[in-house]
């Protein structure tokens, strides 16, 4: 090859390389994603059409599932309202924060999700049920106690869905949603999304609905009329003695679910209308489940270690990263993983205080850690009926192993026995597996400084007041519990 031809080839290569470099230099990096987090209350994992429930009508959520990552093995770290919400906001275990009861105050010094996203340039919004202030369910929550949320239309806790209250801005005047609060909160969320879509800054919005938590009979009539309790089919782990009551409650429970499904469809439509679908992380989930008679546990109950109580739905849609094709994810995910994972998806640094794992690399690479296991717990159950023991449980893609404060309690193969009717601990051929899971459970507990003591140990450690018997002063019903105040 002569010299002039060689020079010509190098000139062509230089032009091509320069063009490629210029193209990459001019290609903008993906903007920070918006995040919309739909948090429902007491919606168990199985109660959707896409999960195979033969009763419930959830067409909008079923359509969402077709384009989302469906985390089949998502668990609530403690299947009670306040403990879940504290773990969600902080990425920390209840044994670390002391947030293992309802109606207690999340310490102001905790580093919370809205604070981190806010410092990274996000607008932050919260609509609906808060349940982290601990100073009375109808009390005004001032700005400095909102853990970093700037837009605020929320209440500590209110399940009077047709006349529920909220506070907004700096105004301590009690306001009321007009009619069924799910629909009004949805309208407010839609307007927030419209406003934010015109803003250059990304946003994170939590919409925390109170339903399908009881009372069930207060669902809108148009949705109650969808369901005939006589035709409701309950799973085989509901005993005959609870069938009638469970069907009665299930009618209203499913009605709330269908009303929520409509609202979620409305929010999804607004996202599409505003043209922000691709770069918006949309999550649908719940704080815990609902037993509805399963395992002989009366309706309206959670806290217990079974799947109906602890397993929650968890759909994550992020088209810019995961595409528009849905996928089942077998890898377990825990409440404390959500905060760091959202930060990872937004390419933000995870605070050292977070005890959960950032699963974003696996999500981005479309991979799973099928050997992953997660721990959930109830440190000091305030339910005094139906399995009231403190426990720690480990969830894998196949098994649930539960140890009570008294020792090994249950082992279920969730693939072969989805209704958890066969306790494998009674079968000696599973001794090796139970020992392996017990060892893995304590490995995770020890890593996070949880020595698994009786509930009284943690009550004393965190300075909660008790009655003469040493118990936290709960009346027994979720709606009329007294606040377990800390000793000053």
ZALORO-156605 format. One record per atom (N, C-alpha, C, CB): x, y, z. Coordinates in steps of 0.2 Angstrom, whole numbers, plus 5000, padded with zeros to 4 digits. Each point is the difference from the previous one (the first is absolute). Glycine has a CB too. Layout:
<pts>
XYZ ...
</pts>
This chain:
<pts>
500449945000 499650065000 500450065000 499149945006 500850114989 500450065000 499950055006 500149984987 500350065014 500050055005 499350045000 501350015001 498650024993 499450044999 499349975002 500750064991 499349875007 499449965001 499949995008 500149954988 500550045015 500049995007 499850065004 500949924999 499350144999 499850065003 499350014999 501150054998 498649944996 499350004998 499649965005 500350034988 499949915013 499649955004 500050035008 500349904992 500350125010 500050035007 499550065001 501249965001 498850084993 499650065000 499249985001 500950064993 498949895003 499449975000 499849985007 500049974988 500549995015 499949975007 499950065005 500649894997 499850165002 500050055005 499350045000 501250014999 498550004995 499450034999 499449965003 500450054989 499749885010 499549965003 500050005007 500149934990 500550065013 500150005007 499750075003 501049924999 499250134998 499850075002 499250015000 501150044996 498649934999 499350005000 499749965005 500150024988 500249925014 499749965005 500150035007 500349904993 500350135008 500150045006 499550065001 501249965000 498750074995 499650065000 499249985001 500850064992 499049885005 499449985001 499949985008 499949954988 500650015015 499949985007 500050065004 500649904998 499850155000 500150065004 499350045000 501250014998 498549994997 499450044999 499349965002 500650064991 499549885010 499449965003 499950015007 500349914991 499250125011 499950025007 499949935004 499550114997 500749895009 499949945005 499350005002 501250015004 498549944998 499349995001 499950045006 500049894996 499550165004 499850045006 499849965006 499750094992 500449945014 499749975006 499349984999 500950065007 498949884995 499349974999 499650045005 500449894996 499050125002 499450015005 499949945004 499550094993 500249915013 499849945003 499350015003 501249985003 498349984996 499450005003 499949935003 499550084991 500349935016 500049945004 499350005003 501250015003 498449944994 499349985002 500149955006 499550034989 500350005017 500049965006 499349985003 501150055003 498649894996 499449995003 500149975007 499549984988 499950015015 500049975007 499749945001 500050125004 500349834997 499749935002 499849964994 499650055011 500849964983 499849974994 500549944999 499650114995 500149835006 500549945000 500249984993 499449965010 501150014989 500349994994 499649964995 501150005006 498549954997 499649964995 499350034998 500549915006 499450154996 499350034999 500050054994 499849995012 500549984982 499950044994 499949954994 500850085004 498949944991 499949954994 500649974998 499050074997 501649975002 500649984997 500349945005 500250114994 499649895012 500349955005 499549945000 500550095007 499049914989 499549945000 499450005005 501049954996 498950115007 499450005005 499449994995 500650075009 499049884993 499449994996 499450055001 500349885000 499850165004 499450055002 500150074998 499849925010 500850104991 500150085000 500050024993 500650005011 499250064987 500050034994 500550065000 498849974998 501850024999 500550055000 500350014993 500349975012 499350054983 500350004993 500550054999 498949974997 501150095006 500650054999 500649975003 499250095000 500849885006 500649985003 500349934996 499650055011 499949914987 500249954996 500450024993 499049935005 500750124992 500450034994 500650035002 498950024995 501250015011 500650035002 500549945001 499450095006 500449854997 500449955001 500449974994 499349975010 500350044984 500349974994 500650044997 498849974998 501350095005 500550044998 500550025006 499350054991 500749915014 500350015006 500449945003 499250095003 501349935001 500449945004 499549995005 501250044997 498649895004 499549985005 500449965005 499149994992 501150045014 500449975005 499549955004 500850105001 499249844997 499649955003 500149995007 499949944989 500750065013 500249995007 500250065004 500449894996 499150165004 500150065004 499749995006 500050084990 500349945016 499850005006 500050075004 500449885000 499150125005 500050065004 500549985006 498850044997 501650015005 500549985005 499749995007 500850074993 498749965008 499549995006 499350014997 500950035009 498749924991 499350014997 499650045004 500149904994 500050165008 499650055003 500250074997 500049935011 499550114990 500050074996 500750045002 498750005000 501350025006 500650055002 500749974999 499250055008 500949884994 500749974999 500250004992 499849945011 499750044985 500250004993 500150074998 499349904998 500350155003 500250074997 500650035003 498850015000 501449975006 500650025003 500649974996 499550025011 500549924988 500549964996 500050024993 499949905007 499650124990 500050034993 500350065000 498949944997 501050115007 500250075000 500850005002 498950045003 501349915001 500750005002 500549954997 499550045011 500249904987 500449954997 500349965006 500250064990 499549945016 500349975006 499549965004 500750105001 499649855002 499649955004 499650035006 500849914996 498650065005 499750035006 500449995007 498949974994 501549985006 500549995006 500550055000 499849885000 500350164995 500550055000 499750075002 500649944991 498850075006 499650075001 499650005006 500050014988 499849935015 499549995005 499350014998 500850055007 499149954986 499350014997 499749934999 500450114995 499449865010 499749935000 499350005002 501149955001 498650115001 499350005002 499650054995 500349975012 499150034988 499650064997 500050065005 499349914994 500650155003 499950065003 500650025005 498849975000 501850024997 500650025003 500350054996 500249905007 500250154995 500350054996 500749984997 499550085008 500649934986 500649984996 500550065002 499449944990 501150045013 500550055003 500250054995 500449915008 499650154993 500250054996 500750004997 499250075006 501349904997 500649994998 500149954995 500450045011 499149924988 500149954994 500150034993 499349925007 501150054989 500150034993 499549964996 501250025002 498350024995 499449974997 500150024992 499350015011 500349954986 500050004992 499950074997 499649885001 499950165002 499850064997 500650055001 498849985001 501550015005 500650055001 500649994995 499650005012 500549934987 500549994995 499950024993 500349905007 499150084991 499850024993 499950084999 499449894999 500450145007 499950075000 500750044999 499049995007 501549984997 500750034999 500349994993 500149985013 499649974984 500349984993 499650044995 500349895004 499350164998 499650044995 499349984998 501150034996 498649925008 499449984998 499450045004 500549894998 499050124999 499450035003 499749935004 499850104992 499949915014 499849955003 499250015003 501249975004 498449984995 499350005002 499749945003 499950084990 499749945015 499749945003 499250025001 501149975006 498549984992 499350005001 499749945003 500050074989 499649945016 499749945003 500249995007 499949954989 500149985013 500149985007 500850005001 498949935000 501350105006 500650015002 500249945005 500050134998 499749885008 500149955006 500749995002 499049944995 501450125006 500650005002 500250055005 500349954989 499250095013 500150065005 499949985007 499650074991 499949885010 500049985007 499750045005 500949934997 498850135001 499750045005 499250014999 501150065000 498649894999 499350004999 499850004993 499950065010 499649904988 499849984993 499750064997 499949885003 499950175000 499750064997 500450065001 498949955002 501750055001 500450065001 500350024994 500249965011 499950114989 500350044995 500849985000 499150095000 501249894994 500749995000 500350054997 499849884999 500650165004 500450064998 500549984995 499850065010 500449994986 500549994994 500649975002 499550104995 500849925011 500649975002 500049935002 500350125004 499149854997 499949935002 499849964994 499750035012 500350004982 499849964994 500649964996 499150094999 501449915004 500649964998 500250014992 499649915008 500350164991 500350024993 499550014995 501049945003 498450054998 499550004995 499750085000 499749885001 500450154993 499850074999 499250014998 501250024997 498649944999 499350004998 499649955005 500250044988 499349985015 499749965005 499250015001 501150015006 498649944992 499349995002 499949935003 499650084990 500449925017 500149945003 499750005007 501049984994 498949965009 499750005007 500449945003 498950054997 501249955009 500349955004 499749934999 500350095009 499049914992 499749944999 499250015000 501049935005 498650054990 499350015000 499749954995 500150125003 499549835000 499749954996 499250014999 500949925003 498950144998 499350024999 500050034992 499850035013 500249924983 500250024993 499550054996 500549895000 498950115003 499550054997 500050075003 499449904997 501050105009 500150075003 500750005003 498750015002 501849984995 500750005003 500350074999 500149884997 500350135008 500350075000 500750004998 499350025010 501050044989 500750014998 500250075002 499949924990 500750095010 500350075001 500450024994 500049995012 500150074986 500450024994 500450065002 499249954992 501450065005 500450065001 500250015007 499550054990 500550015012 500150025007 499450015004 501150054997 498349935000 499450025003 499849945005 499650074990 500349945016 499849955005 499249995001 501050035006 498750004989 499249994999 499949934997 499850134999 499849835005 499849944997 499650004994 500149955012 500150024983 499650004993 499749934999 500750094995 498849915001 499749934999 500049994992 499350015011 500949934987 499949984993 499250004998 501149935001 498850094994 499350004997 499749934998 500250134997 499549845007 499749934998 500649955001 499350054992 500649895005 500549945000 500750034999 499149924996 501350075009 500750045000 500449974995 499950025012 500149924986 500449974995 499950044993 499949885005 499550134993 499950044994 500350075000 499049934998 500950105008 500250075001 500850015000 498950025006 501449934998 500750005000 500349984993 499949965012 499750004984 500349994994 500050064995 499549895001 499950155000 500050064996 500650055002 498749994999 501450015008 500550055002 500749974997 499450035010 500749914990 500649974997 500150014993 500049915008 499450094988 500050014993 500250084999 499249914998 500650135006 500150074999 500850015002 498850045002 501449935003 500750015002 500549984994 499749985012 500149964985 500449974994 500050054994 499749885004 499750154995 499950054994 500550065002 498849964997 501250065009 500450065001 500749985000 499150055007 501149904995 500749985001 500349984993 499849965011 499850024984 500249984994 500250064996 499249905000 500650165002 500250064996 500650035004 498850024997 501549955008 500550025004 500749974997 499250025010 501350014990 500649974998 500349965005 500350104994 499549905012 500349965006 499649935000 500350115006 500049844995 499749945001 499650005007 500949944993 498650015007 499650005007 500049935002 499350104996 500549895011 499849945003 499450015004 501249965000 498350004998 499350015003 499849935003 499750094992 500149915015 499749955003 499350015000 501049985007 498649974991 499250015001 499949945004 499850054989 500049965018 499949955005 499249995001 501250025005 498549944992 499349995001 499949965006 499850004988 499650015015 499849965007 499749934998 499950115006 499849884988 499749944999 500549954997 498950074998 500949875001 499449975002 499949985008 500049964988 500450075016 500049995007 499250015002 501250045002 498649925003 499350015003 499950075003 500049875002 499450154998 499449964999 499849994993 499650055010 500249894988 499949984993 499350024997 500849915003 498750105001 499450014998 499950074998 499649915007 500950134994 499950074998 500350024993 500150035012 500049924984 500250014993 499550024996 500849915001 499350134993 499450034996 499649944998 500750104996 498649925004 499549954998 500149974993 499250065008 501049984988 500149984993 500549945000 499750114995 500849895009 500549955000 499849945005 500950094998 498749935007 499749945004 499549964996 500150075010 499649964986 499549974995 500349954996 499350105001 501449904997 500349964996 500049935003 500750094995 499349905012 500249945003 499449975004 501250045001 498749904998 499549965003 500349965005 499250004990 500850015017 500449965004 499849935000 500050105007 499449884991 499949934999 500449964995 498950035004 501350014991 500449974995 500850015001 499050034992 501250005013 500750015001 500349935002 499850125004 500849874993 500349945001 500750015004 499649954989 500450025017 500550015005 500549944999 499350075008 501349944994 500549954999 499949945005 500850094996 499549855003 499949955004 500250005008 500149934989 500450125012 500250015007 499650045004 501149994996 498350035002 499550035004 499549955003 500150104993 499849895013 499649945003 499350024999 500949975008 498749984993 499250014999 499750055005 500049884995 500350125011 499750045005 500150074998 500349925008 500250104988 500150074998 499750024993 501050005008 498849954989 499850024993 499550054999 500249884998 499250125006 499550054999 500350075001 499149925004 501250095002 500250075002 500650024995 499749985012 500749974986 500550024995 499850024994 500749925005 498750054992 499750024994 499750075000 499849884998 499950135008 499750075001 500550055000 499149955007 501550044996 500550055000 500350014994 500249985012 499949964984 500350004994 499750044995 500449895002 498950114998 499650044995 500250075000 499049925002 501050115004 500250075001 500850014999 499150025008 501349934994 500750014998 500150004993 500349945011 499450024985 500150004993 499750064997 500049885000 499550155003 499750064997 500550065000 498849955004 501550055002 500550055001 500649994995 499750015012 500549934987 500549984995 499850034993 500449905007 499050084991 499850024994 500050084999 499349894999 500550145006 500050085000 500750025000 498950005007 501549974996 500750024999 500349994993 500249985013 499649964985 500249994993 499850054995 499949885003 499550154998 499850054995 500450075001 498849955001 501450065006 500450065001 500749994997 499350025010 501049924991 500649994997 500050014993 500349925009 499250054988 499950014992 500050074998 499449905000 500350155004 499950074999 500750035001 498850005004 501649985001 500750035001 500449984994 499950005012 500149934986 500449984994 499850044994 500149885005 499350134994 499850044994 500250075000 499049934999 501150105007 500350075000 500750004999 499250035008 501249924994 500749994998 500150004993 500249945011 499350024985 500149994993 499850074997 499749885000 499850155002 499850064997 500550065001 498849975003 501650035002 500550055001 500749984997 499450035010 500649914986 500649984997 500649985004 499550074991 500449915015 500549985004 500149935002 499950125005 499749844991 500049935002 500749975000 498949994995 501550025000 500649964999 500550015006 499950014987 500150065015 500550015005 499750015007 500750064991 498849905010 499750005007 500049935003 499350104996 501049905010 499949935003 499450005004 501250005002 498449954996 499350005003 500049935004 499450074991 500449945016 500049945004 499350005003 501250015003 498549934997 499449985003 500149945006 499350034989 500549995017 500249955005 499550015006 501249994996 499049985010 499650015006 500449995006 499049954994 500850085012 500449995006 500049935003 499850125002 499649844997 500049945003 499449974997 500650035010 499249904992 499449974997 499550005004 500749934994 498850025005 499449995004 499949925000 499550124996 500349855010 499949935001 499449984997 500750005010 498750044991 499449984997 499849935002 500250084991 499949895015 499849945002 500549944998 498950044998 501649984999 500549944998 500449985007 500250054988 500049895012 500349975005 499650005007 501150034995 498249995004 499650005006 500050075003 500149885002 500350174995 500150065003 499450054997 501349985001 498350055004 499550044998 500150064995 499549975011 500050054985 500150054995 500250075004 499249954992 501250095005 500250075002 500749995004 498850045001 501549904999 500649995004 500650004995 499349935009 501250094994 500749994996 500549985006 499750094991 500949945009 500549985005 500349935000 499450095007 500149864992 500349935001 500449994994 498949975005 501549974995 500549994995 499949974994 500749995010 498649994989 499849974994 500050044993 499349935008 500750044987 500150044993 499450054999 500649904996 498850085006 499550054999 500150075004 499249904999 501250095006 500150065004 500750044998 499449945010 501150024989 500650034999 500250014992 500349945010 499450024986 500250014993 499650064997 500349884999 500050164997 499650064997 500150004992 500250075011 499449964986 500150014993 500650054999 498849984997 501650024997 500550054999 500150004992 500549985012 499250074985 500250014993 500450064999 498949944997 501650054999 500550064998 500050014993 500749985011 499150074986 500050024993 500550064999 498849954998 501750044998 500450054998 500249994993 500550015012 499150014983 500149984993 500750024997 498850014999 501550055003 500650024998 500649955001 499650115002 500349855003 500549955002 499849934999 500450085009 499049904993 499849935000 499549994994 500150005012 499850054984 499649994994 499250005002 501049934994 498650045001 499350005001 499749935001 500050114994 500549845007 499849935000 500049985007 500449984988 499149995015 500049985007 500449945001 498950055001 501349945005 500449945002 499949985007 500950044991 499149905010 499949975007 500750005003 499049934997 501150105009 500650005004 499949955006 500350124996 500149835004 500049955006 500450035006 499849904992 500750145007 500450025005 499650045005 501050004992 499149985015 499650035005 500350085001 499849895006 499750154996 500250075001 499650025007 500150034987 500350005017 499750025006 499950085000 500649905006 499050124999 499950075001 500650055000 498949975006 501650014998 500650045000 500450004994 500049975012 499849994983 500450004994 499850064995 500249885001 499250145001 499650054995 500450074999 498949945003 501250095003 500450065000 500650004996 499550025011 501049934991 500650004996 500049984993 500549975011 499049994987 499949984993 499750064996 499849885004 499850164999 499750064996 500650054999 498949985005 501550035000 500650045000 500549984994 499950035012 500249904988 500449974995 499750014993 500449925008 499050074991 499750014994 500050084998 499249905002 500850145002 500150074999 500850035000 498950025005 501549934996 500750015000 500250055005 500149984988 499750015018 500150045006 500449965005 499050074998 501449965006 500349965005 499649985006 501050074997 499149875005 499649975005 500350025007 499649904993 500050135012 500350015006 500249945004 499250105001 501349915003 500349945004 499549985005 501250044998 498350005004 499649975005 499549954997 500050115005 499949884988 499649954997 500249935002 499750084991 499949885011 500249935002 499749954994 500050035012 499650004984 499849964994 500550004994 498850025003 501049944992 500549994995 499750044994 500449895004 500150144992 499850034993 500049954995 500650115004 498849874994 499949954995 500050034993 499449945008 500850124991 499950034993 500549974995 499750115006 500949874996 500449974995 499749944997 501050045006 498749924998 499649944998 499450024995 500449935011 499350124991 499450024996 500250034994 499450035010 501150014989 500350034994 500249944995 500350115007 500149844996 500349954996 499549944999 501150035005 498349984997 499549954999 500249935003 499650064990 500749945016 500249945003 499750005007 501150004994 499049945009 499749985007 500549975004 498949994995 501150025011 500449965005 499549955003 500950095003 499149854994 499549955002 500249975007 499849984988 500850035014 500249975007 499950055005 500949944995 498850125003 499950055005 499449985005 500450094992 499749935014 499549995006 499950075004 500249875000 499250145002 499850065004 499749985006 499950074990 500249975015 499749995007 499450055001 501149955004 498350024999 499550045003 499849985007 499650024988 500150025015 499949995008 499450035003 501249995000 498749995006 499550045004 500349995007 499049984993 501350085009 500450015006 499649995007 500850074994 498649965006 499649995006 499250014997 500950055008 498849904990 499350004997 499650035006 500249904992 499350145005 499550035005 499449964999 500550115000 499449854995 499449964999 500149945006 499950024987 499549975016 500149955006 499649944998 500150095008 499749904985 499649944998 500449984993 498950045006 501049904993 500349974994 500750014999 498950024995 501549935008 500850004999 500350075002 499849924991 500150095016 500350075002 500750005002 498950025004 501549934994 500749995002 500450054996 499849885003 500850155000 500550044996 500349954996 500250085009 500149944985 500349954995 500550044996 499049935000 501450034997 500450024994 499949954995 500950065007 499149964986 499949964995 500450014994 498849995003 501449964993 500450014995 499749984993 501049985007 499050064988 499649984994 500549994994 499050075004 501049884993 500449984994 499550004994 500949945006 499450054988 499649994994 499549945001 500950064993 499249895011 499649945001 499849995007 500649954991 499750075014 499849985007 499950065004 500749904999 498950095006 499950045006 500149965006 499250074994 501349965010 500249975006 499950055006 500949924994 498750055011 499850055005 500249975007 499150044993 501350005011 500249985007 499750055004 501149964997 498550025008 499750045005 500550015006 498849954997 501050095008 500450015006 500149935004 499650125000 500049834998 500049945004 500449954996 499050025005 501249994989 500449954996 499750004993 500349945010 500050014986 499749994993 499349995000 501149954996 498550084999 499350005000 499749974994 500150105007 500149934987 499749984994 500550004994 498950045004 501049914992 500450004994 499549984994 501149975006 498950074989 499549994994 500450004994 499150055006 500749914989 500250004993 499550044996 500649895001 499550174998 499550054997 499949984993 500450095008 500049884989 499949984993 499549944999 501150044997 499049915007 499649945000 499450015005 501049934998 499050115007 499550015005 499950075001 500349905006 499450144988 499950075001 499550025005 500250004988 499449965015 499650025005 500249985007 499149994992 501649995008 500349995006 499649955005 500650114999 499249844999 499649955004 500449945002 499050044994 501649955004 500449955002 500750025003 499549934991 500550065016 500650035004 500549944999 499350075008 501249954989 500649954998 500449985006 500050044988 499950005017 500449995006 499849935004 500250135001 499349854997 499749945003 500349944996 499050055004 501449964991 500249954995 500850005001 499050014992 501349935011 500750005001 500450004994 499749935010 500050064984 500450004994 500250074999 499549904995 500250155008 500150074999 500550035005 498950014994 501349955011 500550035005 500650034998 499649915007 500750074987 500650034998 499850074997 500549894997 499050114999 499850074997 499850055006 499649944990 500050035015 499850055005 500650035004 498949935001 501650025000 500650035003 500450054996 500149895006 499950104987 500350044996 499750075000 500449904993 498950105007 499750065000 500050045007 499249954991 500850015014 500150035007 500750035000 499349915005 501250064992 500750035000 500050064996 500549895002 499250114992 500050064996 499650065004 500049934989 499450055014 499650055004 500550035005 498949944998 501450035006 500550035005 500650034997 499649915008 500650074986 500550044997 499850074999 500449894995 499050125002 499750064998 499950045007 499549964989 500250015016 499850035006 500750035003 499049935002 501550034998 500650025004 500350064996 500249885004 499850124989 500350054996 499750075002 500249924991 499150085011 499750065002 499950015007 499449994989 501049975015 500050015008 499349985003 500850094998 498849864999 499449985003 500149945004 499350064991 500749945015 500149945004 499449965002 501050055005 498449974992 499449975000 499849985008 500249954988 499750115015 499849995007 499250005000 501150065004 498649935002 499350015001 499850074999 500049915008 499350104991 499850074998 500150055006 499249954993 500850025013 500150055006 500750035000 499249935006 501350034991 500750034999 500050064996 500549895001 499150114993 500050064996 499650065003 500249924990 499250065013 499650055003 500450045005 499049924999 501450045005 500450035005 500650044997 499749915008 500650074987 500550034996 499850074997 500549894998 498950115000 499850064996 499550045005 500149944989 499950045017 499650045005 499350014999 501050065001 498649894997 499350014999 499749985006 500149974988 499350075014 499649995006 499649934999 500050135002 500049845004 499649945000 499550005006 500949944995 498650025004 499550005006 500349955006 499050024992 500649975013 500249965006 500249934998 499250075007 500649904987 500149944999 500749994995 498849975001 501450094998 500650014995 499950004993 500649945009 498750074989 499850004993 499950074998 499549895001 500650124992 499950074997 499250015001 501049994992 498850065010 499350015001 499550014994 500350055010 499649904986 499650004994 499349975002 501049984992 498550045005 499349985002 499949944996 499650115002 500849874992 499949944996 499850024993 499749945011 499950114988 499850024993 500450054997 498849975003 501450024991 500450054996 499850075001 500349904992 499050115008 499750064999 500050045007 499349964990 500850005015 499950035007 500649995004 498849994999 501850004998 500649995004 500250065004 500349914992 500050095013 500250055004 500850014998 499249995010 501050074990 500750014998 500549975005 499750104993 500849865005 500549975005 500550065001 499849884996 500150165008 500550065001 500649985003 499150075001 501549964996 500649995004 500050035006 500649994989 499849985016 500150035006 500550065000 499849895006 500050174996 500450065000 500650005005 499050064995 
</pts>
